[in-house]
């Protein structure tokens, strides 16, 4: 479980860094109706991890395409 949490925190850090670099995301930071979605390489298995970031509270949801890999909701 500890290992999975470490991978989850690593994925969240990657997503936070990636969304800071997206110019189209910046204007939506305080708009509760907007946010962003995307994909990164899963830090646990190397597969595709899909994510969504809420515009208002910046909560991040993520799920890896690999069965029984990373999945979380903030």
RAVEN-V490316 format. One record per helix or strand. SS is the DSSP state (hx for helix, st for strand). FROM is the first residue (numbers start at 1). LEN is the number of residues. If there is no record, write none. Layout:
ss = {SS;SS}
from = {FROM;FROM}
len = {LEN;LEN}
//
This chain:
ss = {hx;hx;st;st;st;st}
from = {2;23;36;48;60;71}
len = {19;4;6;6;5;3}
//
